[in-house]
Amino acid sequence: MRDELPEECNVRIRAVCVGTGEVLHERVGHNVWTTTGREYSAMLKTYRGRIGAALTPYREDRIAYVGL
């Protein structure tokens, strides 16, 4: 099976004041989620196997911070 999703996606980041609803800052750009990134995401959501009643995750590492 071949992954046909585009690697580039448009994104909009908007900071809004909770009290007034005023848009403080808005940034429009693009985000690149490569084939490697999609593979990583898929591995985080799957399990390697089951030992007794416990499921063993395929990957143990996690991303702590994402830059915007």
PDB file of N, CA, C and O in Angstrom, chain B, residues numbered from 101:
ATOM      1  N   MET B 101       0.850  -1.179   0.000  1.00  0.00           N
ATOM      2  CA  MET B 101       0.000   0.000   0.000  1.00  0.00           C
ATOM      3  C   MET B 101       0.892   1.238   0.000  1.00  0.00           C
ATOM      4  O   MET B 101       1.856   1.309   0.762  1.00  0.00           O
ATOM      5  N   ARG B 102       0.580   2.200  -0.840  1.00  0.00           N
ATOM      6  CA  ARG B 102       1.372   3.426  -0.945  1.00  0.00           C
ATOM      7  C   ARG B 102       0.634   4.572  -0.266  1.00  0.00           C
ATOM      8  O   ARG B 102      -0.577   4.728  -0.421  1.00  0.00           O
ATOM      9  N   ASP B 103       1.381   5.369   0.488  1.00  0.00           N
ATOM     10  CA  ASP B 103       0.834   6.538   1.167  1.00  0.00           C
ATOM     11  C   ASP B 103       0.723   7.683   0.167  1.00  0.00           C
ATOM     12  O   ASP B 103       1.739   8.139  -0.358  1.00  0.00           O
ATOM     13  N   GLU B 104      -0.482   8.151  -0.104  1.00  0.00           N
ATOM     14  CA  GLU B 104      -0.701   9.204  -1.098  1.00  0.00           C
ATOM     15  C   GLU B 104      -0.964  10.572  -0.467  1.00  0.00           C
ATOM     16  O   GLU B 104      -1.344  11.505  -1.174  1.00  0.00           O
ATOM     17  N   LEU B 105      -0.770  10.711   0.844  1.00  0.00           N
ATOM     18  CA  LEU B 105      -1.007  11.995   1.494  1.00  0.00           C
ATOM     19  C   LEU B 105       0.068  13.001   1.102  1.00  0.00           C
ATOM     20  O   LEU B 105       1.237  12.631   0.988  1.00  0.00           O
ATOM     21  N   PRO B 106      -0.300  14.268   0.893  1.00  0.00           N
ATOM     22  CA  PRO B 106       0.722  15.272   0.576  1.00  0.00           C
ATOM     23  C   PRO B 106       1.589  15.549   1.806  1.00  0.00           C
ATOM     24  O   PRO B 106       1.096  15.517   2.933  1.00  0.00           O
ATOM     25  N   GLU B 107       2.870  15.820   1.590  1.00  0.00           N
ATOM     26  CA  GLU B 107       3.771  16.063   2.712  1.00  0.00           C
ATOM     27  C   GLU B 107       3.657  17.481   3.255  1.00  0.00           C
ATOM     28  O   GLU B 107       4.047  17.730   4.396  1.00  0.00           O
ATOM     29  N   GLU B 108       3.135  18.412   2.470  1.00  0.00           N
ATOM     30  CA  GLU B 108       3.031  19.792   2.920  1.00  0.00           C
ATOM     31  C   GLU B 108       1.581  20.126   3.223  1.00  0.00           C
ATOM     32  O   GLU B 108       0.703  19.864   2.401  1.00  0.00           O
ATOM     33  N   CYS B 109       1.317  20.695   4.380  1.00  0.00           N
ATOM     34  CA  CYS B 109      -0.031  21.057   4.795  1.00  0.00           C
ATOM     35  C   CYS B 109      -0.046  22.516   5.237  1.00  0.00           C
ATOM     36  O   CYS B 109       0.886  22.971   5.899  1.00  0.00           O
ATOM     37  N   ASN B 110      -1.087  23.248   4.879  1.00  0.00           N
ATOM     38  CA  ASN B 110      -1.213  24.631   5.320  1.00  0.00           C
ATOM     39  C   ASN B 110      -1.687  24.662   6.763  1.00  0.00           C
ATOM     40  O   ASN B 110      -2.520  23.855   7.175  1.00  0.00           O
ATOM     41  N   VAL B 111      -1.148  25.600   7.522  1.00  0.00           N
ATOM     42  CA  VAL B 111      -1.550  25.754   8.920  1.00  0.00           C
ATOM     43  C   VAL B 111      -1.770  27.228   9.226  1.00  0.00           C
ATOM     44  O   VAL B 111      -1.164  28.097   8.599  1.00  0.00           O
ATOM     45  N   ARG B 112      -2.632  27.502  10.182  1.00  0.00           N
ATOM     46  CA  ARG B 112      -2.867  28.865  10.653  1.00  0.00           C
ATOM     47  C   ARG B 112      -2.751  28.846  12.172  1.00  0.00           C
ATOM     48  O   ARG B 112      -3.435  28.079  12.849  1.00  0.00           O
ATOM     49  N   ILE B 113      -1.882  29.694  12.693  1.00  0.00           N
ATOM     50  CA  ILE B 113      -1.701  29.817  14.141  1.00  0.00           C
ATOM     51  C   ILE B 113      -2.211  31.197  14.528  1.00  0.00           C
ATOM     52  O   ILE B 113      -1.771  32.208  13.979  1.00  0.00           O
ATOM     53  N   ARG B 114      -3.143  31.234  15.478  1.00  0.00           N
ATOM     54  CA  ARG B 114      -3.773  32.498  15.867  1.00  0.00           C
ATOM     55  C   ARG B 114      -3.786  32.616  17.382  1.00  0.00           C
ATOM     56  O   ARG B 114      -4.221  31.699  18.079  1.00  0.00           O
ATOM     57  N   ALA B 115      -3.303  33.759  17.897  1.00  0.00           N
ATOM     58  CA  ALA B 115      -3.363  34.060  19.332  1.00  0.00           C
ATOM     59  C   ALA B 115      -4.505  35.050  19.540  1.00  0.00           C
ATOM     60  O   ALA B 115      -4.509  36.136  18.960  1.00  0.00           O
ATOM     61  N   VAL B 116      -5.477  34.663  20.376  1.00  0.00           N
ATOM     62  CA  VAL B 116      -6.664  35.484  20.605  1.00  0.00           C
ATOM     63  C   VAL B 116      -6.783  35.807  22.086  1.00  0.00           C
ATOM     64  O   VAL B 116      -6.601  34.931  22.931  1.00  0.00           O
ATOM     65  N   CYS B 117      -7.087  37.055  22.404  1.00  0.00           N
ATOM     66  CA  CYS B 117      -7.320  37.469  23.791  1.00  0.00           C
ATOM     67  C   CYS B 117      -8.622  36.839  24.278  1.00  0.00           C
ATOM     68  O   CYS B 117      -9.661  36.985  23.634  1.00  0.00           O
ATOM     69  N   VAL B 118      -8.571  36.139  25.412  1.00  0.00           N
ATOM     70  CA  VAL B 118      -9.754  35.457  25.938  1.00  0.00           C
ATOM     71  C   VAL B 118     -10.828  36.462  26.348  1.00  0.00           C
ATOM     72  O   VAL B 118     -12.015  36.224  26.125  1.00  0.00           O
ATOM     73  N   GLY B 119     -10.426  37.565  26.936  1.00  0.00           N
ATOM     74  CA  GLY B 119     -11.391  38.548  27.431  1.00  0.00           C
ATOM     75  C   GLY B 119     -12.111  39.317  26.341  1.00  0.00           C
ATOM     76  O   GLY B 119     -13.328  39.490  26.410  1.00  0.00           O
ATOM     77  N   THR B 120     -11.378  39.784  25.326  1.00  0.00           N
ATOM     78  CA  THR B 120     -11.972  40.645  24.303  1.00  0.00           C
ATOM     79  C   THR B 120     -12.232  39.936  22.971  1.00  0.00           C
ATOM     80  O   THR B 120     -13.013  40.424  22.154  1.00  0.00           O
ATOM     81  N   GLY B 121     -11.591  38.804  22.752  1.00  0.00           N
ATOM     82  CA  GLY B 121     -11.730  38.109  21.482  1.00  0.00           C
ATOM     83  C   GLY B 121     -10.869  38.716  20.379  1.00  0.00           C
ATOM     84  O   GLY B 121     -10.927  38.286  19.227  1.00  0.00           O
ATOM     85  N   GLU B 122     -10.062  39.726  20.745  1.00  0.00           N
ATOM     86  CA  GLU B 122      -9.193  40.391  19.770  1.00  0.00           C
ATOM     87  C   GLU B 122      -8.072  39.441  19.315  1.00  0.00           C
ATOM     88  O   GLU B 122      -7.466  38.741  20.127  1.00  0.00           O
ATOM     89  N   VAL B 123      -7.817  39.435  18.020  1.00  0.00           N
ATOM     90  CA  VAL B 123      -6.721  38.638  17.473  1.00  0.00           C
ATOM     91  C   VAL B 123      -5.420  39.399  17.746  1.00  0.00           C
ATOM     92  O   VAL B 123      -5.207  40.490  17.217  1.00  0.00           O
ATOM     93  N   LEU B 124      -4.560  38.817  18.573  1.00  0.00           N
ATOM     94  CA  LEU B 124      -3.309  39.461  18.948  1.00  0.00           C
ATOM     95  C   LEU B 124      -2.208  39.209  17.927  1.00  0.00           C
ATOM     96  O   LEU B 124      -1.393  40.088  17.647  1.00  0.00           O
ATOM     97  N   HIS B 125      -2.194  38.021  17.383  1.00  0.00           N
ATOM     98  CA  HIS B 125      -1.180  37.665  16.388  1.00  0.00           C
ATOM     99  C   HIS B 125      -1.703  36.519  15.542  1.00  0.00           C
ATOM    100  O   HIS B 125      -2.363  35.609  16.046  1.00  0.00           O
ATOM    101  N   GLU B 126      -1.405  36.570  14.254  1.00  0.00           N
ATOM    102  CA  GLU B 126      -1.814  35.493  13.368  1.00  0.00           C
ATOM    103  C   GLU B 126      -0.670  35.191  12.412  1.00  0.00           C
ATOM    104  O   GLU B 126      -0.034  36.095  11.870  1.00  0.00           O
ATOM    105  N   ARG B 127      -0.428  33.924  12.221  1.00  0.00           N
ATOM    106  CA  ARG B 127       0.656  33.491  11.342  1.00  0.00           C
ATOM    107  C   ARG B 127       0.139  32.371  10.440  1.00  0.00           C
ATOM    108  O   ARG B 127      -0.417  31.382  10.918  1.00  0.00           O
ATOM    109  N   VAL B 128       0.326  32.536   9.153  1.00  0.00           N
ATOM    110  CA  VAL B 128      -0.086  31.531   8.189  1.00  0.00           C
ATOM    111  C   VAL B 128       1.177  30.990   7.536  1.00  0.00           C
ATOM    112  O   VAL B 128       2.038  31.761   7.113  1.00  0.00           O
ATOM    113  N   GLY B 129       1.288  29.693   7.455  1.00  0.00           N
ATOM    114  CA  GLY B 129       2.474  29.100   6.872  1.00  0.00           C
ATOM    115  C   GLY B 129       2.199  27.676   6.453  1.00  0.00           C
ATOM    116  O   GLY B 129       1.078  27.327   6.083  1.00  0.00           O
ATOM    117  N   HIS B 130       3.225  26.861   6.513  1.00  0.00           N
ATOM    118  CA  HIS B 130       3.057  25.459   6.174  1.00  0.00           C
ATOM    119  C   HIS B 130       3.869  24.602   7.128  1.00  0.00           C
ATOM    120  O   HIS B 130       4.850  25.044   7.726  1.00  0.00           O
ATOM    121  N   ASN B 131       3.433  23.385   7.246  1.00  0.00           N
ATOM    122  CA  ASN B 131       4.080  22.422   8.112  1.00  0.00           C
ATOM    123  C   ASN B 131       4.421  21.204   7.260  1.00  0.00           C
ATOM    124  O   ASN B 131       3.607  20.769   6.445  1.00  0.00           O
ATOM    125  N   VAL B 132       5.593  20.665   7.441  1.00  0.00           N
ATOM    126  CA  VAL B 132       5.999  19.500   6.678  1.00  0.00           C
ATOM    127  C   VAL B 132       6.016  18.291   7.606  1.00  0.00           C
ATOM    128  O   VAL B 132       6.819  18.223   8.536  1.00  0.00           O
ATOM    129  N   TRP B 133       5.137  17.353   7.348  1.00  0.00           N
ATOM    130  CA  TRP B 133       5.106  16.089   8.088  1.00  0.00           C
ATOM    131  C   TRP B 133       5.504  15.024   7.081  1.00  0.00           C
ATOM    132  O   TRP B 133       4.675  14.552   6.303  1.00  0.00           O
ATOM    133  N   THR B 134       6.764  14.652   7.100  1.00  0.00           N
ATOM    134  CA  THR B 134       7.319  13.770   6.089  1.00  0.00           C
ATOM    135  C   THR B 134       6.841  12.335   6.264  1.00  0.00           C
ATOM    136  O   THR B 134       6.166  12.000   7.237  1.00  0.00           O
ATOM    137  N   THR B 135       7.205  11.504   5.307  1.00  0.00           N
ATOM    138  CA  THR B 135       6.874  10.087   5.387  1.00  0.00           C
ATOM    139  C   THR B 135       7.446   9.490   6.667  1.00  0.00           C
ATOM    140  O   THR B 135       6.807   8.653   7.305  1.00  0.00           O
ATOM    141  N   THR B 136       8.640   9.913   7.041  1.00  0.00           N
ATOM    142  CA  THR B 136       9.253   9.436   8.289  1.00  0.00           C
ATOM    143  C   THR B 136       8.425   9.852   9.492  1.00  0.00           C
ATOM    144  O   THR B 136       8.271   9.069  10.430  1.00  0.00           O
ATOM    145  N   GLY B 137       7.891  11.062   9.487  1.00  0.00           N
ATOM    146  CA  GLY B 137       7.044  11.538  10.579  1.00  0.00           C
ATOM    147  C   GLY B 137       5.758  10.750  10.688  1.00  0.00           C
ATOM    148  O   GLY B 137       5.310  10.429  11.789  1.00  0.00           O
ATOM    149  N   ARG B 138       5.162  10.438   9.550  1.00  0.00           N
ATOM    150  CA  ARG B 138       3.925   9.635   9.571  1.00  0.00           C
ATOM    151  C   ARG B 138       4.205   8.220  10.056  1.00  0.00           C
ATOM    152  O   ARG B 138       3.387   7.618  10.751  1.00  0.00           O
ATOM    153  N   GLU B 139       5.374   7.692   9.682  1.00  0.00           N
ATOM    154  CA  GLU B 139       5.761   6.359  10.152  1.00  0.00           C
ATOM    155  C   GLU B 139       5.944   6.367  11.669  1.00  0.00           C
ATOM    156  O   GLU B 139       5.504   5.441  12.351  1.00  0.00           O
ATOM    157  N   TYR B 140       6.591   7.403  12.199  1.00  0.00           N
ATOM    158  CA  TYR B 140       6.785   7.550  13.642  1.00  0.00           C
ATOM    159  C   TYR B 140       5.427   7.621  14.351  1.00  0.00           C
ATOM    160  O   TYR B 140       5.213   6.959  15.366  1.00  0.00           O
ATOM    161  N   SER B 141       4.519   8.427  13.807  1.00  0.00           N
ATOM    162  CA  SER B 141       3.187   8.566  14.398  1.00  0.00           C
ATOM    163  C   SER B 141       2.449   7.232  14.425  1.00  0.00           C
ATOM    164  O   SER B 141       1.802   6.901  15.418  1.00  0.00           O
ATOM    165  N   ALA B 142       2.544   6.468  13.344  1.00  0.00           N
ATOM    166  CA  ALA B 142       1.881   5.168  13.276  1.00  0.00           C
ATOM    167  C   ALA B 142       2.457   4.202  14.311  1.00  0.00           C
ATOM    168  O   ALA B 142       1.719   3.438  14.933  1.00  0.00           O
ATOM    169  N   MET B 143       3.780   4.238  14.493  1.00  0.00           N
ATOM    170  CA  MET B 143       4.416   3.336  15.465  1.00  0.00           C
ATOM    171  C   MET B 143       4.030   3.682  16.904  1.00  0.00           C
ATOM    172  O   MET B 143       3.981   2.798  17.759  1.00  0.00           O
ATOM    173  N   LEU B 144       3.752   4.972  17.179  1.00  0.00           N
ATOM    174  CA  LEU B 144       3.327   5.358  18.528  1.00  0.00           C
ATOM    175  C   LEU B 144       1.945   4.805  18.861  1.00  0.00           C
ATOM    176  O   LEU B 144       1.622   4.600  20.031  1.00  0.00           O
ATOM    177  N   LYS B 145       1.140   4.566  17.846  1.00  0.00           N
ATOM    178  CA  LYS B 145      -0.248   4.138  18.045  1.00  0.00           C
ATOM    179  C   LYS B 145      -0.437   2.629  17.962  1.00  0.00           C
ATOM    180  O   LYS B 145      -1.556   2.137  18.102  1.00  0.00           O
ATOM    181  N   THR B 146       0.650   1.890  17.734  1.00  0.00           N
ATOM    182  CA  THR B 146       0.531   0.444  17.588  1.00  0.00           C
ATOM    183  C   THR B 146       1.283  -0.278  18.694  1.00  0.00           C
ATOM    184  O   THR B 146       2.094   0.315  19.405  1.00  0.00           O
ATOM    185  N   TYR B 147       1.003  -1.552  18.824  1.00  0.00           N
ATOM    186  CA  TYR B 147       1.630  -2.370  19.858  1.00  0.00           C
ATOM    187  C   TYR B 147       2.465  -3.474  19.221  1.00  0.00           C
ATOM    188  O   TYR B 147       2.098  -4.027  18.184  1.00  0.00           O
ATOM    189  N   ARG B 148       3.590  -3.786  19.852  1.00  0.00           N
ATOM    190  CA  ARG B 148       4.479  -4.843  19.387  1.00  0.00           C
ATOM    191  C   ARG B 148       3.868  -6.207  19.691  1.00  0.00           C
ATOM    192  O   ARG B 148       3.938  -7.127  18.876  1.00  0.00           O
ATOM    193  N   GLY B 149       3.281  -6.323  20.848  1.00  0.00           N
ATOM    194  CA  GLY B 149       2.691  -7.606  21.225  1.00  0.00           C
ATOM    195  C   GLY B 149       2.065  -7.530  22.602  1.00  0.00           C
ATOM    196  O   GLY B 149       1.952  -6.458  23.197  1.00  0.00           O
ATOM    197  N   ARG B 150       1.666  -8.678  23.092  1.00  0.00           N
ATOM    198  CA  ARG B 150       1.010  -8.767  24.394  1.00  0.00           C
ATOM    199  C   ARG B 150       1.788  -9.747  25.254  1.00  0.00           C
ATOM    200  O   ARG B 150       2.121 -10.852  24.825  1.00  0.00           O
ATOM    201  N   ILE B 151       2.071  -9.313  26.485  1.00  0.00           N
ATOM    202  CA  ILE B 151       2.692 -10.191  27.472  1.00  0.00           C
ATOM    203  C   ILE B 151       1.681 -10.320  28.609  1.00  0.00           C
ATOM    204  O   ILE B 151       1.511  -9.394  29.402  1.00  0.00           O
ATOM    205  N   GLY B 152       1.024 -11.448  28.683  1.00  0.00           N
ATOM    206  CA  GLY B 152      -0.047 -11.608  29.672  1.00  0.00           C
ATOM    207  C   GLY B 152      -1.185 -10.674  29.317  1.00  0.00           C
ATOM    208  O   GLY B 152      -1.706 -10.712  28.203  1.00  0.00           O
ATOM    209  N   ALA B 153      -1.574  -9.830  30.275  1.00  0.00           N
ATOM    210  CA  ALA B 153      -2.663  -8.878  30.041  1.00  0.00           C
ATOM    211  C   ALA B 153      -2.145  -7.528  29.567  1.00  0.00           C
ATOM    212  O   ALA B 153      -2.931  -6.684  29.138  1.00  0.00           O
ATOM    213  N   ALA B 154      -0.821  -7.308  29.638  1.00  0.00           N
ATOM    214  CA  ALA B 154      -0.244  -6.006  29.288  1.00  0.00           C
ATOM    215  C   ALA B 154       0.139  -5.948  27.813  1.00  0.00           C
ATOM    216  O   ALA B 154       0.717  -6.892  27.275  1.00  0.00           O
ATOM    217  N   LEU B 155      -0.188  -4.832  27.166  1.00  0.00           N
ATOM    218  CA  LEU B 155       0.217  -4.598  25.788  1.00  0.00           C
ATOM    219  C   LEU B 155       1.581  -3.914  25.779  1.00  0.00           C
ATOM    220  O   LEU B 155       1.824  -3.006  26.574  1.00  0.00           O
ATOM    221  N   THR B 156       2.462  -4.338  24.894  1.00  0.00           N
ATOM    222  CA  THR B 156       3.798  -3.749  24.772  1.00  0.00           C
ATOM    223  C   THR B 156       3.796  -2.775  23.604  1.00  0.00           C
ATOM    224  O   THR B 156       3.559  -3.188  22.468  1.00  0.00           O
ATOM    225  N   PRO B 157       4.058  -1.466  23.854  1.00  0.00           N
ATOM    226  CA  PRO B 157       4.079  -0.496  22.759  1.00  0.00           C
ATOM    227  C   PRO B 157       5.213  -0.775  21.783  1.00  0.00           C
ATOM    228  O   PRO B 157       6.246  -1.328  22.161  1.00  0.00           O
ATOM    229  N   TYR B 158       5.018  -0.394  20.538  1.00  0.00           N
ATOM    230  CA  TYR B 158       6.042  -0.591  19.524  1.00  0.00           C
ATOM    231  C   TYR B 158       7.230   0.337  19.777  1.00  0.00           C
ATOM    232  O   TYR B 158       8.378  -0.070  19.601  1.00  0.00           O
ATOM    233  N   ARG B 159       6.967   1.579  20.187  1.00  0.00           N
ATOM    234  CA  ARG B 159       8.030   2.535  20.504  1.00  0.00           C
ATOM    235  C   ARG B 159       7.807   3.081  21.898  1.00  0.00           C
ATOM    236  O   ARG B 159       6.666   3.237  22.333  1.00  0.00           O
ATOM    237  N   GLU B 160       8.889   3.373  22.600  1.00  0.00           N
ATOM    238  CA  GLU B 160       8.819   3.938  23.948  1.00  0.00           C
ATOM    239  C   GLU B 160       9.138   5.434  23.972  1.00  0.00           C
ATOM    240  O   GLU B 160       8.788   6.119  24.933  1.00  0.00           O
ATOM    241  N   ASP B 161       9.797   5.950  22.929  1.00  0.00           N
ATOM    242  CA  ASP B 161      10.201   7.356  22.930  1.00  0.00           C
ATOM    243  C   ASP B 161       9.024   8.265  22.583  1.00  0.00           C
ATOM    244  O   ASP B 161       8.119   7.861  21.853  1.00  0.00           O
ATOM    245  N   ARG B 162       9.034   9.469  23.095  1.00  0.00           N
ATOM    246  CA  ARG B 162       7.974  10.443  22.850  1.00  0.00           C
ATOM    247  C   ARG B 162       8.595  11.805  22.569  1.00  0.00           C
ATOM    248  O   ARG B 162       9.713  12.085  23.001  1.00  0.00           O
ATOM    249  N   ILE B 163       7.864  12.655  21.838  1.00  0.00           N
ATOM    250  CA  ILE B 163       8.296  14.018  21.583  1.00  0.00           C
ATOM    251  C   ILE B 163       7.834  14.878  22.753  1.00  0.00           C
ATOM    252  O   ILE B 163       6.651  14.883  23.094  1.00  0.00           O
ATOM    253  N   ALA B 164       8.778  15.615  23.376  1.00  0.00           N
ATOM    254  CA  ALA B 164       8.431  16.440  24.532  1.00  0.00           C
ATOM    255  C   ALA B 164       7.927  17.825  24.118  1.00  0.00           C
ATOM    256  O   ALA B 164       6.994  18.342  24.732  1.00  0.00           O
ATOM    257  N   TYR B 165       8.519  18.429  23.101  1.00  0.00           N
ATOM    258  CA  TYR B 165       8.158  19.778  22.688  1.00  0.00           C
ATOM    259  C   TYR B 165       8.064  19.863  21.170  1.00  0.00           C
ATOM    260  O   TYR B 165       8.803  19.189  20.451  1.00  0.00           O
ATOM    261  N   VAL B 166       7.148  20.698  20.692  1.00  0.00           N
ATOM    262  CA  VAL B 166       7.010  20.949  19.265  1.00  0.00           C
ATOM    263  C   VAL B 166       7.109  22.457  19.065  1.00  0.00           C
ATOM    264  O   VAL B 166       6.391  23.224  19.707  1.00  0.00           O
ATOM    265  N   GLY B 167       7.996  22.875  18.181  1.00  0.00           N
ATOM    266  CA  GLY B 167       8.144  24.312  17.892  1.00  0.00           C
ATOM    267  C   GLY B 167       7.095  24.787  16.895  1.00  0.00           C
ATOM    268  O   GLY B 167       6.865  24.146  15.870  1.00  0.00           O
ATOM    269  N   LEU B 168       6.469  25.900  17.198  1.00  0.00           N
ATOM    270  CA  LEU B 168       5.458  26.487  16.304  1.00  0.00           C
ATOM    271  C   LEU B 168       5.941  27.809  15.793  1.00  0.00           C
ATOM    272  O   LEU B 168       5.240  28.468  15.025  1.00  0.00           O
TER     273      LEU B 168
END
